[in-house]
Amino acid sequence: MAKIPTPLPPPTKLGCEAAVGSLTLTSTKKRDYRVTSRIQEGQGPICAVVFNFVDSRYFNVFGTVGQNRVNVYQCLEGGVITVLQSYVDEDEEESFYTLSWACNIDGNPLLVAGGLKGIIRVIDAGSEKIHKSLVGHGDSINEIRTQALKPSLVVSASKDHSVRIWNVHTGVCILILAGAGGHRDEVLSVDFHPSDIYRIVSSGMDNTVKIWSIKEFWKYVEKSFTWTDLPSKFTTKYVQFPVFTMHTNYVDCTRWLGDFVLSKSVDNVIVLWEQGPGESTVDILQKYPVPECDRWFIKFSCDFHYNIIAIGNREGEIFAWELQSSPPVLIARLSHPQSKVEIRQTATSFDGSIILGCCEDGTIWRWDASQQQKLQ
């Protein structure tokens, strides 16, 4: 992977304001977001956009992936977006689908990207060079997530029906979550529990959400941090049985909310649920409707403290919900006359004051909360 020698085009400022609508809900928590920037990254779709939450020095920095490129930007005051780094993979046929921020044991920020070819590229954002290439998946990679408490650990979900846990510092594949009780089709989404380092949730095209425990195998995770031999010589262990499985339609985005789970299928709704008292039963706690969101691979995002959840739809709109309210409160419905294509993924800033949307037509939209609301 080499650095692109020429910078991306500067961001194009829009000269018109966004129309902020609302669903038929009464609320005092509505927020006024306005479009402050739109940039055209390329002609192909942008599949993922992610803010850097692993390093407090760079909370206003975000990355994107699309086709065989990885780009890094910074959100500045006044709605400006500036490009910091750009990379292009040496394989012109690569197409990245997912991106996550991580760091090595020295605290240096890393970009972790994967996609069509099933190879995970770990980029050192400080040296602007490839840190590691993680090989092991037998098919494309749909999602990568970082362990917040140990940000050298990432987990990947693949079309090869498996979930893998990696140490990006040493390049070791520690665990493979697959086998007798594993997924029976493409795994679309995965997430680490925010506080319980042993729990992982995954979901896929086999119409299941699975919760896994890796407590029994934690000694191998610890061993991966001190490994000095070739990564291929590390004894990777299999975890074959989840502790819980929920059946539903296929699920393309799954996240922990404390001990609860947020999941989205193609039913125009995000569901908040928890494991019920019986085996393979769930209690539905809340639902967050999202009109015109009946296509797969549209992923939602949350701010650092999980106060806001934001998701796009196939009509170019973004819906932002207050996560700490019951019943659910829609705080903003974001639309713009020039935003009419599918929003693949959103990214919500640390404090929820900025919402980004990456689109099928290669554009990135930036929405900012009003200055008064930023100060609240």
C-alpha positions in Angstrom: 0.0 0.0 0.0 1.5 3.4 -1.0 0.6 6.9 -0.1 -1.3 8.8 -2.8 1.1 11.5 -4.1 -1.6 14.1 -4.7 -4.1 15.4 -2.2 -7.8 15.0 -2.5 -9.9 18.0 -3.8 -10.7 20.6 -1.1 -14.1 20.4 0.5 -16.9 22.1 -1.3 -19.0 24.4 1.0 -22.7 24.4 0.4 -24.3 27.7 0.2 -27.8 26.7 1.4 -29.1 25.5 4.7 -30.5 22.1 5.5 -34.1 21.5 6.1 -34.5 19.8 9.4 -37.8 17.9 9.7 -39.3 15.7 12.3 -41.5 12.7 12.8 -44.8 13.0 14.6 -43.2 13.0 18.1 -43.3 15.8 20.6 -40.0 16.4 22.3 -38.0 19.2 24.0 -34.8 17.5 23.0 -34.8 18.3 19.3 -31.5 19.5 18.0 -30.9 21.9 15.1 -28.3 20.5 12.8 -27.2 22.2 9.6 -25.1 21.1 6.6 -21.7 22.8 6.9 -19.7 20.9 4.3 -19.9 18.4 1.5 -16.9 16.8 -0.1 -16.6 14.6 -3.2 -14.1 11.9 -2.5 -14.5 10.0 -5.7 -17.1 8.4 -8.0 -17.4 5.1 -6.3 -19.3 4.4 -3.0 -17.8 5.2 0.4 -18.6 2.2 2.5 -17.5 3.4 6.0 -16.8 6.5 8.0 -15.4 6.4 11.5 -14.3 9.0 14.1 -11.1 8.3 16.1 -12.3 7.5 19.7 -9.1 5.7 20.8 -7.0 8.8 21.2 -8.3 12.0 22.9 -5.9 14.1 20.9 -7.6 13.2 17.7 -11.3 13.0 18.5 -12.0 15.4 15.6 -10.2 13.1 13.1 -12.1 10.6 11.0 -11.3 8.0 8.4 -13.2 6.7 5.4 -12.8 3.7 3.0 -14.1 3.2 -0.5 -12.8 1.1 -3.4 -9.1 0.4 -2.7 -8.5 3.7 -0.7 -8.2 4.7 2.9 -8.5 8.5 3.7 -8.0 10.5 6.9 -9.7 13.8 7.5 -10.0 16.4 10.3 -13.1 18.4 11.2 -12.1 22.0 11.8 -14.2 24.9 13.1 -16.6 26.6 10.8 -17.6 23.4 9.1 -14.3 22.9 7.3 -13.1 19.4 6.5 -9.4 19.0 5.6 -7.6 16.0 4.3 -4.7 14.7 6.4 -3.6 11.4 4.8 -4.6 9.2 1.8 -3.6 5.7 1.0 -4.2 3.4 -2.0 -3.8 -0.3 -1.8 -1.3 -1.9 -4.1 -4.1 -4.3 -5.3 -6.2 -2.3 -7.7 -9.0 -4.9 -7.4 -9.3 -4.5 -3.6 -12.4 -2.8 -2.3 -12.5 -1.9 1.4 -15.8 -2.2 3.2 -14.9 -1.4 6.8 -12.5 0.6 8.9 -11.7 0.9 12.6 -9.3 3.0 14.7 -6.9 1.1 17.0 -3.5 1.7 18.5 -0.3 -0.3 19.3 1.0 -0.8 22.9 2.9 2.5 22.5 -0.3 4.4 22.0 0.3 5.3 18.3 -2.9 5.5 16.3 -3.5 2.8 13.7 -6.1 2.5 10.9 -7.4 -1.0 10.4 -9.2 -1.7 7.1 -10.6 -4.8 5.4 -12.9 -5.7 2.5 -13.2 -7.8 -0.6 -9.9 -9.6 -0.6 -10.1 -10.8 3.0 -6.8 -9.2 4.0 -6.7 -6.7 6.9 -4.4 -3.7 6.4 -3.1 -2.1 9.6 -1.7 1.4 8.8 0.5 3.4 11.2 -1.0 6.9 11.0 2.1 8.3 12.6 4.7 7.0 10.1 2.1 6.8 7.3 3.3 3.2 6.5 1.8 -0.3 6.6 2.3 -1.7 10.1 0.9 -5.2 9.5 -1.1 -7.2 7.0 -3.3 -9.7 8.8 -4.0 -12.8 6.7 -6.4 -15.6 7.7 -9.9 -15.0 6.5 -11.0 -17.1 3.6 -13.4 -14.5 2.1 -14.3 -10.8 2.3 -14.4 -8.8 5.6 -17.6 -6.9 6.4 -16.8 -5.3 9.6 -13.9 -4.5 12.0 -14.3 -3.2 15.6 -11.8 -2.3 18.3 -11.8 -3.3 22.0 -12.2 0.1 23.8 -10.4 -1.1 26.9 -7.6 -2.8 25.0 -7.4 -0.9 21.7 -4.6 -3.2 20.3 -7.3 -5.9 20.0 -9.7 -5.9 17.0 -12.4 -8.3 15.9 -13.4 -9.0 12.3 -16.6 -10.4 10.7 -16.3 -12.2 7.5 -18.2 -13.7 4.6 -16.3 -17.0 5.4 -18.8 -17.5 8.3 -16.2 -16.7 11.0 -15.4 -14.0 13.5 -11.7 -13.5 14.3 -9.9 -11.7 17.1 -6.5 -10.1 16.3 -3.7 -8.3 18.1 -2.7 -5.6 15.7 0.5 -4.8 17.6 2.0 -8.3 17.1 -0.1 -9.4 14.1 -1.4 -12.5 15.9 -4.8 -14.1 15.1 -5.8 -15.1 18.7 -9.2 -16.7 18.4 -11.6 -17.9 15.7 -15.3 -17.8 16.6 -16.8 -20.4 14.3 -17.6 -24.1 14.1 -20.4 -26.2 15.5 -22.3 -23.3 17.1 -21.1 -20.6 14.8 -22.7 -18.7 12.0 -24.0 -20.6 9.0 -23.7 -17.8 6.5 -22.0 -14.5 6.0 -21.2 -12.6 9.2 -22.1 -8.9 8.7 -21.5 -7.2 12.0 -19.6 -7.7 15.2 -18.9 -5.7 18.4 -16.9 -5.9 21.7 -18.8 -5.3 24.9 -17.8 -1.8 26.2 -16.9 -2.9 29.7 -16.9 -6.7 29.8 -13.8 -7.6 28.0 -14.9 -11.2 27.6 -18.1 -10.7 25.7 -18.7 -10.2 21.9 -21.8 -9.9 19.8 -22.0 -10.9 16.2 -24.8 -11.1 13.5 -25.2 -12.2 9.9 -27.1 -13.5 7.0 -28.0 -16.7 8.8 -30.7 -14.7 10.6 -29.0 -14.9 13.9 -27.4 -12.6 16.6 -24.9 -14.5 18.7 -23.3 -13.5 22.0 -20.0 -15.1 22.7 -17.8 -15.4 25.8 -14.0 -15.7 25.5 -13.3 -15.7 29.2 -12.1 -19.3 29.0 -9.5 -18.4 26.4 -8.3 -15.1 27.9 -4.8 -16.4 28.6 -4.2 -16.7 24.9 -5.3 -13.0 24.5 -2.7 -12.0 27.1 -0.1 -14.2 25.5 -0.6 -12.4 22.2 0.8 -9.1 23.6 4.2 -10.6 24.4 4.5 -12.8 21.3 7.8 -12.3 19.5 7.9 -15.1 16.9 6.2 -15.2 13.6 2.4 -14.6 13.9 1.8 -17.8 11.9 3.4 -19.8 14.7 1.0 -18.6 17.3 -1.5 -21.3 18.3 -4.9 -19.9 17.3 -7.8 -21.3 19.3 -11.4 -22.0 18.2 -14.4 -20.9 20.1 -17.2 -23.0 18.7 -20.3 -22.3 20.9 -21.9 -18.9 21.7 -23.6 -18.4 25.0 -26.8 -17.1 23.4 -28.4 -17.1 19.9 -31.3 -14.9 18.8 -33.2 -15.7 15.5 -34.4 -12.8 13.4 -34.1 -11.6 9.8 -30.5 -11.2 8.7 -28.8 -8.4 10.7 -26.2 -6.1 9.2 -25.4 -3.9 12.2 -25.1 -4.9 15.9 -23.8 -2.9 18.8 -23.7 -3.2 22.6 -25.5 -0.5 24.7 -24.3 -1.4 28.1 -25.6 -5.0 28.6 -28.3 -4.4 26.0 -28.0 -4.9 22.3 -28.9 -2.6 19.4 -29.5 -4.4 16.1 -30.8 -3.5 12.7 -32.1 -5.6 9.8 -34.0 -4.5 6.7 -37.2 -3.8 8.6 -37.0 0.0 8.7 -36.3 -0.1 12.5 -33.4 -0.4 15.0 -34.3 -2.6 17.9 -33.0 -2.4 21.5 -33.2 -5.8 23.3 -31.8 -8.0 26.0 -31.6 -11.7 26.6 -34.8 -13.0 28.0 -35.3 -15.5 30.9 -35.6 -18.5 28.6 -33.2 -20.1 26.2 -33.0 -18.2 22.9 -35.6 -15.7 24.0 -35.3 -11.9 24.0 -37.1 -9.0 25.6 -37.7 -6.1 23.2 -37.1 -2.8 25.1 -37.5 -0.1 22.5 -37.7 0.4 18.7 -36.3 3.3 16.7 -38.1 3.6 13.3 -36.1 4.5 10.2 -38.2 5.0 7.1 -36.8 4.0 3.7 -34.1 1.8 5.4 -35.0 -1.5 3.9 -31.6 -2.3 2.3 -28.8 -4.2 3.9 -25.3 -2.7 4.7 -26.6 0.5 6.0 -24.9 0.9 9.4 -25.7 3.2 12.4 -23.3 5.0 14.7 -23.3 6.5 18.2 -21.4 9.2 20.0 -18.7 8.3 22.6 -21.1 8.3 25.5 -24.0 6.5 23.6 -26.4 9.5 24.0 -27.2 9.7 20.3 -27.7 7.0 17.6 -27.6 8.2 14.0 -28.5 6.2 10.8 -29.0 7.1 7.1 -31.4 5.7 4.6 -31.7 5.0 0.9 -33.2 8.5 0.3 -30.2 10.4 1.6 -31.7 11.3 5.0 -30.3 10.8 8.5 -32.3 10.1 11.6 -30.9 10.9 15.0 -32.4 9.4 18.1 -31.9 10.1 21.8 -30.7 6.8 23.3 -31.2 7.7 27.0 -34.9 8.4 26.6 -37.9 6.1 27.0 -40.1 6.2 25.0 -37.7 6.9 22.1 -37.2 10.5 21.2 -36.3 11.6 17.6 -34.0 14.6 18.1 -33.4 15.3 14.4 -34.4 14.2 10.9 -31.7 15.6 8.5 -32.4 16.1 4.8 -31.0 18.3 2.0 -32.3 18.8 -1.6 -28.9 17.7 -2.9 -28.6 14.6 -0.7 -30.7 11.9 -2.5 -28.6 8.8 -2.6 -28.1 5.9 -0.1 -26.1 6.8 3.0 -24.0 3.7 3.7 -22.9 4.7 7.2 -22.9 7.6 9.6 -20.2 8.7 12.1 -21.2 10.7 15.2 -18.6 12.8 16.9 -17.4 12.4 20.5 -20.0 14.8 21.9 -22.7 14.3 19.2 -22.2 17.8 17.8 -21.2 16.6 14.4 -22.8 13.9 12.3 -21.2 12.6 9.1 -22.8 10.6 6.4 -20.9 8.7 3.6 -22.8 8.0 0.5 -23.1 5.7 -2.5 -22.1 8.5 -4.9 -18.7 9.1 -3.2 -19.8 12.1 -1.1 -19.3 12.9 2.5 -21.8 15.2 4.2 -21.1 17.1 7.5 -23.9 18.2 9.7 -23.2 20.5 12.8 -25.4 21.2 15.7 -26.1 24.9 16.3 -23.4 26.7 18.4 -25.8 27.2 21.3 -26.6 23.5 21.5 -22.8 22.6 21.3 -22.3 24.6 24.5 -25.1 22.9 26.4 
